[in-house]
Amino acid sequence: MVKYLVSLFVCIIAFSSSVSAFEIPSEMKAHAFLHASGHSYYIPQESQSDAKMKARILEQYKNWKGTRYHLGGTSRRGIDCSALMQRIFSDSINLDLPRTTGEQLHRGISVSQRQLKPGDLVFFNTGKRRRHVGVYIGGNKFIHASSSQGVTISMLSNAYWRHHYVTARRVAERRVS
């Protein structure tokens, strides 16, 4: 009888609460990759155009991986972050971006960090009047020309990048053939 009463009490509390046991915990809501549907969580699959965009960007990354960072550089002997974005977009989807990070910051449309898709530019303030740009590839990762590591892939969740993150811009059409 006691078990029955305890079970009944638990059920009454559970069904009268405005919080569902199947809601995404608030700590996890910051992660755009996790969504709730009914009574389960899921990770949304990339659309076909997102997958193609990611594949093209990663193909370009292979050509640049490890290239050293050089402020003002535009070649495989040394490249800076905005020139890398120019080359990746030009060579992967034939999109011309302006030369500087400041100019790239004003292209496309603003997107929230939760709405990032492969091909979106991500921007950071890395010092007094210094900006940095990379391209998002999904999975909370982005490609950029790092002053310490050269052309590399980093995590947006890394404490340094999370602290310096400013905004993101969608500069490419989602229709990638």
TIDRENMAR-299492 format. One record per residue (C-alpha): x, y, z; residue in three letters; chain. Coordinates in nm, 4 decimals, decimal comma. Layout:
% residues N
xx	yy	zz	r	c
X	Y	Z	ala	A
...
% end
This chain:
% residues 177
xx	yy	zz	r	c
0,0000	0,0000	0,0000	met	A
0,2858	0,2383	0,0834	val	A
0,4490	0,1706	-0,2559	lys	A
0,1176	0,2465	-0,4249	tyr	A
0,0795	0,5787	-0,2405	leu	A
0,4400	0,6813	-0,3120	val	A
0,3968	0,5932	-0,6812	ser	A
0,0696	0,7848	-0,6957	leu	A
0,2314	1,0868	-0,5307	phe	A
0,5239	1,0815	-0,7754	val	A
0,2867	1,0589	-1,0727	cys	A
0,0755	1,3489	-0,9460	ile	A
0,3839	1,5668	-0,8998	ile	A
0,5289	1,4687	-1,2380	ala	A
0,2096	1,5397	-1,4319	phe	A
0,1281	1,8619	-1,2496	ser	A
0,4718	2,0121	-1,3064	ser	A
0,5171	2,2598	-1,5895	ser	A
0,8635	2,1194	-1,6579	val	A
0,8794	1,8074	-1,8682	ser	A
1,1265	1,5374	-1,7858	ala	A
1,1974	1,5340	-2,1578	phe	A
1,2865	1,8994	-2,2016	glu	A
1,6440	1,9809	-2,2868	ile	A
1,8255	2,0768	-1,9661	pro	A
1,9118	2,4476	-1,9596	ser	A
2,2835	2,3657	-1,9520	glu	A
2,2454	2,1885	-2,2877	met	A
2,0304	2,4500	-2,4642	lys	A
2,3412	2,6463	-2,5561	ala	A
2,4430	2,3586	-2,7835	his	A
2,2627	2,4032	-3,1147	ala	A
2,3398	2,0450	-3,2119	phe	A
2,0959	1,9000	-2,9555	leu	A
1,7199	1,9271	-3,0105	his	A
1,4156	1,7806	-2,8411	ala	A
1,1325	1,6102	-3,0228	ser	A
0,8524	1,4632	-2,8186	gly	A
1,0180	1,2429	-2,5623	his	A
1,3658	1,2160	-2,7097	ser	A
1,6712	1,4120	-2,8060	tyr	A
1,8225	1,4123	-3,1515	tyr	A
2,1084	1,5631	-3,3434	ile	A
1,9728	1,7132	-3,6657	pro	A
2,1303	1,5827	-3,9828	gln	A
2,3022	1,8216	-4,2166	glu	A
2,1056	1,9143	-4,5220	ser	A
2,2462	1,8004	-4,8525	gln	A
2,3618	2,1545	-4,9365	ser	A
2,5314	2,1872	-4,5950	asp	A
2,7103	1,8563	-4,6484	ala	A
2,8286	1,9668	-4,9927	lys	A
2,9448	2,3014	-4,8578	met	A
3,1373	2,1291	-4,5801	lys	A
3,2970	1,8829	-4,8238	ala	A
3,4125	2,1606	-5,0550	arg	A
3,5560	2,3658	-4,7700	ile	A
3,7365	2,0631	-4,6267	leu	A
3,8807	1,9872	-4,9711	glu	A
4,0305	2,3379	-4,9732	gln	A
4,1488	2,2949	-4,6159	tyr	A
4,3579	1,9953	-4,7263	lys	A
4,5422	2,2285	-4,9653	asn	A
4,6171	2,4843	-4,6921	trp	A
4,6543	2,2737	-4,3755	lys	A
4,9692	2,3672	-4,1875	gly	A
5,0489	2,6738	-4,3994	thr	A
5,2106	2,9209	-4,1630	arg	A
5,0365	3,2411	-4,0611	tyr	A
5,1775	3,5592	-4,2070	his	A
4,9997	3,8938	-4,1599	leu	A
4,9260	4,0257	-4,5078	gly	A
5,0226	3,6944	-4,6648	gly	A
4,8202	3,5495	-4,9504	thr	A
5,0174	3,2411	-5,0580	ser	A
5,1179	2,8965	-4,9369	arg	A
5,4413	3,0500	-4,8068	arg	A
5,2267	3,2345	-4,5511	gly	A
4,8663	3,3506	-4,5303	ile	A
4,6521	3,5523	-4,2932	asp	A
4,2991	3,4710	-4,1813	cys	A
4,1064	3,6939	-4,4224	ser	A
4,3146	3,5887	-4,7239	ala	A
4,2506	3,2251	-4,6296	leu	A
3,8756	3,2935	-4,6308	met	A
3,9110	3,4623	-4,9714	gln	A
4,0910	3,1618	-5,1149	arg	A
3,8661	2,8963	-4,9588	ile	A
3,5490	3,0625	-5,0869	phe	A
3,6917	3,1528	-5,4260	ser	A
3,8321	2,8061	-5,4906	asp	A
3,5448	2,6040	-5,3408	ser	A
3,2283	2,7857	-5,4539	ile	A
3,3551	3,0660	-5,6778	asn	A
3,2547	3,3381	-5,4292	leu	A
3,4625	3,6550	-5,4106	asp	A
3,5106	3,7925	-5,0608	leu	A
3,6765	4,1247	-4,9771	pro	A
4,0408	4,1178	-4,8659	arg	A
4,0162	4,2281	-4,5025	thr	A
3,8399	4,0857	-4,1986	thr	A
3,6735	4,4241	-4,1417	gly	A
3,5244	4,4180	-4,4917	glu	A
3,4229	4,0518	-4,4649	gln	A
3,2422	4,1346	-4,1397	leu	A
2,9886	4,3390	-4,3391	his	A
2,9110	4,0738	-4,6028	arg	A
2,6115	3,8437	-4,5989	gly	A
2,3561	3,8224	-4,3227	ile	A
2,4059	3,7949	-3,9497	ser	A
2,3379	3,4539	-3,7932	val	A
2,3381	3,3549	-3,4297	ser	A
2,5898	3,1054	-3,3012	gln	A
2,3049	2,8579	-3,2532	arg	A
2,2169	2,8840	-3,6249	gln	A
2,5659	2,8245	-3,7638	leu	A
2,5939	2,6124	-4,0763	lys	A
2,8977	2,4988	-4,2729	pro	A
3,0281	2,7927	-4,4744	gly	A
2,9346	3,0642	-4,2268	asp	A
3,2100	3,3061	-4,1348	leu	A
3,2841	3,3362	-3,7627	val	A
3,4457	3,6522	-3,6237	phe	A
3,6486	3,7228	-3,3127	phe	A
3,8042	4,0230	-3,1384	asn	A
4,1552	3,9101	-3,0549	thr	A
4,3036	4,2332	-2,9303	gly	A
4,2795	4,6070	-2,9389	lys	A
4,1435	4,6834	-3,2867	arg	A
4,2373	4,3318	-3,4031	arg	A
3,9866	4,0984	-3,5605	arg	A
4,0074	3,7369	-3,6666	his	A
3,7911	3,5323	-3,9048	val	A
3,7381	3,1645	-3,9736	gly	A
3,4863	2,9463	-4,1549	val	A
3,2497	2,7181	-3,9660	tyr	A
3,2465	2,3538	-4,0795	ile	A
2,9947	2,2008	-3,8385	gly	A
3,0404	2,0067	-3,5173	gly	A
3,1366	2,3251	-3,3326	asn	A
3,4590	2,3465	-3,5434	lys	A
3,6024	2,6147	-3,7670	phe	A
3,8959	2,6510	-4,0041	ile	A
4,1251	2,9516	-3,9726	his	A
4,4810	3,0744	-4,0057	ala	A
4,6113	3,0726	-3,6486	ser	A
4,9072	3,2952	-3,5662	ser	A
5,0559	3,0126	-3,3560	ser	A
4,9526	2,7000	-3,5513	gln	A
4,9084	2,8168	-3,9092	gly	A
4,6042	2,6933	-4,0998	val	A
4,4204	2,4620	-3,8631	thr	A
4,0838	2,3523	-3,7282	ile	A
3,9779	2,4756	-3,3843	ser	A
3,6768	2,4313	-3,1586	met	A
3,4419	2,7236	-3,0972	leu	A
3,3964	2,5825	-2,7470	ser	A
3,7657	2,6347	-2,6688	asn	A
3,7813	2,8882	-2,3844	ala	A
3,9902	3,1365	-2,5864	tyr	A
3,7615	3,1357	-2,8910	trp	A
3,4443	3,1293	-2,6820	arg	A
3,5634	3,4370	-2,4904	his	A
3,6643	3,6297	-2,8056	his	A
3,3691	3,5300	-3,0269	tyr	A
3,1828	3,8306	-3,1724	val	A
2,9436	3,7254	-3,4474	thr	A
2,8857	3,5127	-3,7548	ala	A
2,7816	3,5967	-4,1106	arg	A
2,6236	3,3766	-4,3765	arg	A
2,7941	3,4826	-4,6978	val	A
2,7170	3,1867	-4,9248	ala	A
2,3936	3,0724	-5,0816	glu	A
2,2761	2,7433	-4,9350	arg	A
2,2295	2,5929	-5,2823	arg	A
2,5626	2,4283	-5,3518	val	A
2,5649	2,2063	-5,6587	ser	A
% end
